[in-house]
């Protein structure tokens, strides 16, 4: 649950300070029961801004405790959740939100929810192990969180930060926003201060009567200017109009400015003149979709880029760098019959003879995606994902994927992608080494867990637009020992 907050970049020096000076933010911090909605365009910097506010609150907590000579368990309880639309189930659902919040709350106040602990023990004794025999329902965890927070807030201030509410889906986002508003009204008015701050895009439209509201793109032009000037201070020393052009053209979208500064550096290294660079900046509309579409046109190896994008978009869970390395080299049409042939292939992204410790695959991800995908750290090791949720939206919901694979509709493109990933999984399981093996560790077969667990998921996600007869010919399993071990 800490992966996504750690992925979010800290604010660049000299940025985000405006939030703490903003009158609306000050009004929110002075309220006994306050709800703050930080709204903004995709890529405007909402997550970084929330992380900055969270850091300020944490520092204030430490200073308060030190100044009053009290322990760390006495000050404000800070609860945090960053929704992550490209992450696993618990990172993008209300179930994950309430599991995380209750876990954090019980760490701060172990006696906050005796009913939850009692229910857990009862089910464990009568039904069995959690997640194996039974699972929590989001609604019951929400009820436990409400009662727990009500109990805790009678004696201790609580501050809740939730990022990217829109990334849990339109209906859930609306429901949670209304829940946050109602929750604050339910807390005892005589208790300690309780505040909630969350970020969300302009869509879905939220009907909140009691919330303070700050619109990021109306406030961040100076931040964008500071960032761009810092990034291009040396490159554009003789052309100060370049940073100014980017700032004025960004229209409050920090991600657009970030990608344009990278392009300026690349163009300057390639020997382009400042006039040519400035003209290119002005020619690209200040929307992320237009910039992403322009990057697609620059992809040199479109078949490989398409395969990479399909795997990132439609994998049942984020793929590790090593899983992706093998998924990219396994051919859906069965070109290679063994893992040795795959490793000897010129398309295998690794320069190591034994265990991989090189950065070849990481560089390939960046190159094939034109910088739209990246490798991030997680509890499971290096994981590949898009640099921003707006990139995933562009490929899955807009026309990004259509521009790469030539399909007429997004539904057809998704079906074709799932069909290709199904074949990749099955062909991997048919490799000679797997058929001859009697043990199936991830160290020996990095892609085997995903292939075995997810091939049927991808097969189910195809539809009638993709002929699936040839899948029947592929479904010959490696060995009985493989079936038994899985």
C-alpha positions in Angstrom: 0.0 0.0 0.0 3.0 2.3 0.1 4.1 1.7 -3.5 2.0 4.4 -5.1 2.8 7.2 -2.6 6.5 6.3 -3.1 6.2 6.5 -6.9 4.8 10.1 -6.8 7.6 12.6 -7.2 8.3 15.1 -4.5 7.6 18.7 -5.3 10.5 20.4 -7.2 12.3 23.0 -5.2 10.3 26.2 -5.0 7.0 24.7 -6.1 3.7 23.8 -4.3 4.3 26.4 -1.6 1.3 28.4 -2.9 -1.1 25.7 -1.5 -0.1 26.4 2.1 -0.7 30.1 1.6 -4.0 29.7 -0.2 -6.9 31.2 1.7 -9.1 28.2 1.0 -6.5 25.9 2.3 -6.1 28.0 5.4 -9.9 28.0 5.9 -9.9 24.2 5.7 -7.1 23.8 8.3 -9.0 26.1 10.7 -12.3 24.1 10.5 -13.2 21.6 13.1 -14.8 19.4 10.5 -13.4 20.2 7.0 -13.5 18.6 3.6 -11.1 19.9 0.9 -11.4 18.9 -2.7 -8.3 19.6 -4.8 -9.5 19.3 -8.4 -7.5 19.5 -11.6 -6.9 18.4 -15.2 -5.1 15.1 -15.8 -1.4 15.7 -15.3 -1.8 19.1 -13.6 0.2 17.9 -10.6 -2.5 16.9 -8.1 -0.7 13.9 -6.6 2.5 15.9 -6.1 0.5 18.7 -4.5 -1.2 16.3 -2.1 2.1 14.7 -1.2 3.5 18.1 -0.4 0.5 18.9 1.8 0.9 15.5 3.5 4.6 16.2 4.2 3.7 19.6 5.7 1.1 18.0 8.0 3.6 15.3 9.1 6.3 17.9 9.8 3.8 20.0 11.8 2.9 16.9 13.8 6.5 16.2 14.7 7.1 19.9 15.6 4.0 19.9 17.8 5.0 16.7 19.6 8.6 17.9 20.2 7.4 21.3 21.3 5.0 19.8 23.8 7.3 17.0 24.8 4.8 14.3 24.0 5.1 10.9 22.3 4.4 10.3 18.6 1.2 8.4 19.4 -0.5 11.5 20.9 -0.6 14.0 18.0 -2.8 14.1 15.0 -3.5 10.7 13.4 -2.6 11.0 9.7 -4.2 8.4 7.4 -3.2 8.2 3.7 -4.4 6.4 0.6 -3.3 6.9 -3.0 -5.6 5.3 -5.5 -3.7 3.8 -8.4 -5.7 2.9 -11.5 -2.8 1.0 -13.1 -2.0 -1.0 -9.9 -3.4 -4.2 -8.3 -6.9 -4.7 -7.1 -6.3 -3.3 -3.6 -4.7 -0.2 -5.1 -7.7 0.8 -7.2 -10.8 -0.2 -5.2 -12.8 0.9 -2.2 -12.0 -2.5 -0.6 -8.3 -1.6 -0.7 -9.0 1.9 0.6 -10.8 0.7 3.7 -8.4 -2.2 4.4 -5.5 0.2 4.3 -7.2 2.9 6.4 -8.3 0.5 9.1 -4.8 -1.0 9.2 -3.3 2.4 9.7 -5.9 3.5 12.2 -5.3 0.3 14.3 -1.6 1.0 14.2 -2.2 4.4 15.8 -5.0 3.3 18.1 -5.1 -0.5 18.7 -8.3 -0.3 20.6 -10.1 1.7 18.0 -12.2 -1.2 16.6 -12.9 -4.0 19.0 -15.9 -5.1 16.8 -13.6 -5.6 13.8 -11.1 -7.6 15.8 -13.9 -9.8 17.2 -15.5 -10.4 13.8 -12.1 -11.3 12.4 -11.5 -13.9 15.1 -15.0 -15.3 14.9 -14.7 -15.9 11.1 -11.2 -17.3 11.4 -12.4 -19.8 14.0 -15.6 -20.8 12.2 -14.8 -20.4 8.5 -11.1 -20.5 8.1 -8.2 -18.4 7.0 -9.0 -15.0 5.5 -8.5 -14.6 1.7 -8.5 -18.4 1.4 -11.9 -19.2 2.9 -13.6 -15.8 3.1 -13.0 -12.1 2.3 -14.1 -8.8 3.8 -16.9 -6.9 1.9 -16.2 -3.2 1.3 -19.4 -2.1 2.9 -18.7 -3.8 6.2 -15.2 -2.4 6.3 -16.6 1.0 5.6 -19.0 0.6 8.5 -16.1 -0.5 10.8 -14.0 2.5 9.7 -16.9 4.9 10.4 -17.4 3.6 13.9 -13.7 3.4 14.6 -13.1 7.0 13.4 -16.0 8.2 15.5 -14.5 6.6 18.6 -10.9 7.8 18.0 -11.9 11.4 17.0 -13.4 12.0 20.5 -9.9 12.3 21.9 -7.5 12.7 19.0 -7.4 14.9 15.9 -7.5 13.0 12.6 -6.4 14.1 9.1 -7.2 11.9 6.1 -5.5 12.3 2.7 -6.8 10.5 -0.4 -5.3 10.9 -3.8 -6.8 10.3 -7.3 -10.3 9.4 -6.3 -11.3 9.2 -10.0 -9.0 6.3 -10.5 -11.3 3.9 -8.6 -14.0 4.4 -11.2 -16.8 6.9 -11.8 -19.5 5.3 -9.5 -17.2 4.4 -6.7 -15.6 7.9 -6.8 -19.0 9.6 -6.5 -20.0 7.3 -3.7 -16.8 7.8 -1.7 -16.9 11.6 -2.1 -20.5 11.6 -0.7 -19.3 9.2 2.1 -16.5 11.6 3.1 -18.9 14.5 3.3 -21.4 12.5 5.4 -18.6 11.0 7.5 -17.5 14.4 8.8 -21.1 15.3 9.6 -21.5 12.1 11.6 -18.4 12.7 13.8 -19.1 14.2 17.2 -19.0 18.0 17.1 -17.4 18.2 20.6 -14.5 15.9 19.6 -11.1 16.7 18.3 -10.5 18.3 14.8 -11.2 15.9 11.9 -10.3 16.9 8.3 -10.3 15.1 4.9 -8.4 16.2 1.8 -8.8 14.4 -1.5 -7.8 15.0 -5.1 -9.9 14.2 -8.2 -10.2 15.2 -11.8 -13.0 17.4 -13.0 -14.8 14.2 -14.1 -16.7 12.5 -12.6 -18.8 15.4 -11.5 -19.1 15.4 -7.8 -22.0 17.1 -6.0 -20.5 18.3 -2.8 -22.2 21.1 -0.8 -19.9 21.3 2.2 -16.5 21.0 0.5 -13.7 23.6 0.2 -12.4 23.5 -3.4 -9.1 24.4 -5.0 -8.6 24.2 -8.8 -4.9 23.3 -9.5 -4.5 24.6 -13.1 -5.8 28.0 -11.9 -2.9 28.3 -9.4 0.1 26.4 -10.8 1.5 28.6 -13.6 4.3 30.0 -11.5 5.2 26.5 -10.4 5.4 25.3 -14.0 7.5 28.3 -14.9 9.9 27.5 -11.9 10.2 23.9 -12.9 10.8 24.6 -16.6 13.3 27.3 -15.9 15.2 25.0 -13.6 15.2 22.1 -16.1 16.3 24.2 -19.1 18.5 26.8 -17.4 21.7 25.5 -19.1 20.2 24.2 -22.3 18.3 27.3 -23.1 20.6 29.9 -21.6 20.8 31.7 -25.0 17.1 31.2 -25.7 15.0 32.3 -22.6 11.9 32.4 -24.8 11.8 28.6 -25.0 10.9 28.1 -21.3 8.4 30.9 -21.5 6.8 29.3 -24.6 6.4 26.0 -22.7 5.0 27.7 -19.6 2.4 29.7 -21.5 1.4 26.8 -23.7 1.1 24.3 -20.9 -2.3 25.6 -19.8 -1.8 24.3 -16.3 -0.8 20.7 -17.3 2.4 20.0 -15.5 2.9 16.6 -17.3 2.8 18.4 -20.7 5.5 20.8 -19.5 7.6 17.9 -18.2 7.5 16.0 -21.4 8.2 19.1 -23.5 11.3 20.0 -21.5 12.5 16.5 -22.1 11.9 16.9 -25.8 13.7 20.2 -25.9 16.8 18.6 -24.4 16.6 15.7 -26.8 16.2 18.1 -29.8 19.1 20.2 -28.7 21.3 17.2 -28.3 20.3 16.2 -31.9 21.5 19.6 -33.1 18.2 21.3 -33.8 18.1 25.1 -33.8 16.2 27.0 -31.1 13.9 28.5 -33.7 13.0 25.0 -34.9 12.4 23.8 -31.4 10.3 26.8 -30.5 8.1 26.3 -33.6 7.6 22.6 -32.7 6.5 23.5 -29.2 3.9 26.0 -30.5 2.7 23.4 -33.1 1.7 20.8 -30.4 -1.7 21.5 -28.7 -1.5 21.9 -25.0 -3.5 18.7 -24.3 -1.9 15.5 -23.2 -3.8 13.5 -25.8 -2.3 15.5 -28.6 1.2 15.1 -27.2 0.8 11.3 -26.7 -0.5 11.0 -30.3 2.5 12.9 -31.5 4.8 10.5 -29.6 3.0 7.5 -31.2 3.8 8.8 -34.7 7.5 8.8 -33.7 7.6 5.1 -32.7 10.1 3.4 -35.0 9.3 -0.2 -34.2 5.5 -0.2 -34.2 4.9 -4.0 -33.9 7.2 -4.2 -30.8 5.7 -1.0 -29.4 2.2 -2.3 -29.9 3.1 -5.6 -28.1 4.5 -3.6 -25.2 1.5 -1.3 -24.9 -0.9 -4.3 -25.1 0.9 -6.0 -22.2 1.0 -2.9 -20.0 -2.6 -2.0 -20.8 -4.3 -5.4 -20.4 -2.2 -7.5 -18.1 -4.3 -8.8 -15.2 -1.8 -7.3 -12.8 1.3 -5.0 -13.3 4.1 -7.1 -14.8 7.5 -7.1 -13.4 10.4 -6.1 -15.6 11.6 -9.8 -15.8 8.1 -11.0 -16.7 7.8 -8.4 -19.4 11.2 -9.3 -20.8 10.0 -12.9 -21.5 6.5 -11.9 -22.6 8.0 -9.6 -25.2 10.2 -12.3 -26.7 7.8 -15.2 -26.7 6.1 -15.2 -30.1 2.3 -15.6 -30.1 2.6 -17.7 -33.3 5.0 -20.2 -31.8 8.2 -19.1 -33.6 10.4 -20.3 -30.6 9.9 -23.8 -29.1 12.3 -23.5 -26.2 13.4 -20.9 -23.7 16.9 -21.3 -25.0 15.8 -20.2 -28.4 14.0 -17.2 -26.8 17.2 -16.2 -25.0 19.3 -16.6 -28.1 16.9 -14.4 -30.0 18.1 -10.9 -31.0 14.8 -9.6 -29.5 15.7 -10.9 -26.0 16.4 -7.7 -23.9 19.3 -8.9 -21.8 23.1 -8.8 -22.1 23.8 -11.1 -19.1 24.9 -14.7 -19.4 23.3 -15.8 -16.1 20.9 -14.0 -13.8 20.0 -10.6 -15.3 21.2 -7.5 -13.6 21.5 -5.2 -16.6 19.3 -2.3 -17.6 18.7 -3.4 -21.2 15.0 -4.1 -20.7 14.4 -0.9 -18.8 16.0 1.1 -21.7 13.9 -0.9 -24.2 10.7 -0.1 -22.3 11.5 3.6 -22.5 12.5 3.5 -26.2 9.5 1.4 -27.4 7.0 3.6 -25.5 8.8 6.9 -26.4 9.0 7.6 -22.7 5.3 6.9 -21.9 6.2 3.8 -19.8 8.6 3.5 -16.9 10.0 1.1 -14.4 9.0 1.7 -10.8 9.9 0.0 -7.5 7.3 -2.1 -5.7 7.2 -4.7 -3.0 7.5 -7.3 -5.7 10.5 -5.8 -7.4 10.8 -3.5 -10.5 7.4 -3.2 -12.2 6.5 -1.6 -15.5 3.7 0.9 -15.8 2.7 4.0 -17.7 4.1 7.3 -16.4 0.6 8.6 -15.7 -3.0 7.5 -15.6 -3.8 9.7 -18.5 -1.5 7.5 -20.7 -3.5 4.4 -19.8 -6.7 6.3 -20.5 -5.4 7.5 -23.9 -4.6 3.9 -25.0 -7.6 2.1 -23.5 -10.4 4.6 -23.7 -9.3 7.0 -26.4 -7.8 6.3 -29.9 -4.2 5.6 -28.8 -4.3 1.8 -29.3 -6.2 2.2 -32.5 -3.4 4.3 -34.0 -1.0 1.4 -33.4 -3.0 -1.7 -34.4 -5.4 -0.4 -37.0 -8.6 -1.6 -35.3 -11.8 0.3 -35.9 -13.0 0.3 -32.3 -11.5 0.2 -28.8 -13.5 -3.0 -28.1 -11.9 -4.7 -31.0 -8.5 -3.5 -30.1 -8.9 -4.8 -26.5 -10.2 -8.2 -27.7 -7.2 -8.6 -30.1 -4.8 -7.6 -27.3 -6.2 -10.2 -24.9 -6.1 -12.8 -27.6 -2.4 -12.1 -28.3 -1.6 -12.2 -24.6 -3.5 -15.5 -24.3 -1.3 -17.0 -27.0 1.9 -15.6 -25.4 1.0 -17.3 -22.1 0.1 -20.6 -23.7 3.2 -20.7 -25.9 5.4 -20.0 -22.8 3.8 -22.9 -21.0 4.6 -25.1 -24.0 8.3 -24.4 -23.9 10.5 -27.5 -23.9 12.2 -26.7 -20.6 8.9 -26.4 -18.8 7.7 -29.7 -20.2 10.8 -31.5 -19.0 10.9 -29.9 -15.6 9.4 -31.2 -12.3 9.8 -28.0 -10.4 8.6 -24.5 -11.4 10.3 -21.8 -9.4 10.0 -18.2 -10.6 13.8 -17.9 -10.6 14.0 -20.6 -13.2 10.8 -19.6 -15.1 10.1 -15.9 -14.5 6.9 -15.7 -16.5 5.4 -19.1 -15.4 3.2 -17.8 -12.6 1.6 -15.1 -14.6 1.2 -17.4 -17.7 -0.4 -20.2 -15.7 -2.7 -18.0 -13.6 -3.8 -15.5 -16.3 -4.0 -17.2 -19.7 -7.7 -18.1 -19.1 -8.5 -14.6 -17.9 -7.2 -13.2 -21.2 -9.1 -15.9 -23.2 -12.3 -14.9 -21.4 -11.7 -11.2 -22.3 -11.7 -11.9 -26.0 -15.0 -11.8 -27.9 -16.6 -12.9 -31.2 -14.5 -10.4 -33.2 -11.4 -12.6 -32.8 -11.4 -16.2 -34.1 -10.3 -18.5 -31.4 -10.2 -21.9 -33.1 -6.4 -22.0 -33.1 -6.4 -21.8 -29.2 -7.8 -25.3 -29.1 -4.7 -26.6 -31.0 -2.4 -24.8 -28.5 -4.0 -26.3 -25.3 -1.6 -29.2 -24.7 -0.1 -28.8 -21.3 3.5 -29.4 -20.5 3.1 -32.4 -18.2 1.0 -33.9 -15.4 3.5 -32.7 -12.8 2.9 -29.2 -14.0 -0.9 -29.5 -13.7 -0.6 -31.1 -10.2 1.8 -28.4 -9.0 -0.5 -25.6 -10.0 
